[in-house]
Amino acid sequence: MASSAWTAAARRRCAGVAREHTLLVGDEIRDAKVSAEAGIDFGAVAWGFNTVDALMAQNPCRMFRAAGDLLEH
């Protein structure tokens, strides 16, 4: 997991994007954990691997219930 968090943080830095302007979007609890370890906000998607309840327990900063919701963020 630590290597995934490092990779996420390194990619953000290489892209020159500030942490406060970064959102890791995913459908698994491990995505939420990687984002937390990398210090990046997590946005959960409702149509993936884990249930909405399981993802909400990870306290995402945003829950995307449909793909079109991503365009509004």
Beta strands, then each sheet from edge to edge (+ up, - down):
strand 1: 23-26
strand 2: 41-45
strand 3: 62-64
sheet 1: 1+ 2+ 3+
end
